[in-house]
Amino acid sequence: MPRIVTYNVRRCVGLDRGQSPERIARVLRACKADVIGLQEIDIMPGRAGDQVGAIARALGMTHHFFPALRFAGYH
């Protein structure tokens, strides 16, 4: 049976207020998930960069982004 994980990443900002997609990827790697759903992930160019892409690459996974809200500049 596949392992499915959902995680609110809070724009990849930790308790230290540092932004680190790599830290999120380490947490997710430890879960050994087959499918991952992320909330509050940022892809806004010029703001946070492509966080979902960075996490997917770090995990060796593909990704699909489906925004809950649409703003100017989002795909």
Protein Blocks (a to p, Z undefined) as FASTA:
>chain_A
ZZdddddeklopafkopacfklmmmmmmmnopabdcdehiafbehilopfklmmmmmnop
acddddfbdcehiZZ
